[in-house]
Amino acid sequence: MLVLKESIKAQIIKHAIDGLPNEACGLFSADKDTNTIDFFYPMKNIAKSEIIYQLDPLEMMKVEAVADAKGKQIIGVMHSHTHTHAYPSPTDVRDATDFDPLGTWHYLIVSLQEQEPVIRSFRIRNKEIAEEEISFISS
């Protein structure tokens, strides 16, 4: 289960909306050995695309250094789907399998397909998709 503060959920959804018409992306961190997201790092989608996202490797290294300096660990990535539901696409699965072969990261997807954004979380391991529960807590 992933634990997400309402204030961080709002930041993630705002970043997704602000990224339109393109997909938005970012990383999030937690205390070591927990699944409680405590910080969201909005990032640029260097693909500048409505259908895919790509994190900037240099920006990613900087974010990892900031999280590490705070004693945190990056536990996952978020991205938005601008015109489809919040479920990993074949591209998402391929990228997750290549980047995170052990399946340790959480993949938050924000769908902007409907008027009200939908946020879901998944684990992807060996090309297998498993949805995980998100517990939303007050900030």
Secondary structure, DSSP 8 states (H G I E B T S, - for coil): -EEEEHHHHHHHHHHHHHTTTS--EEEEEEETT--EEEEEEEE-BTT--SS---B-HHHHHHHHHHHHHTTEEEEEEEEEESSS-SS--HHHHHHHHHH-TT--SEEEEEE-SSSS-EEEEEEEETTEEEEE-EEEE--
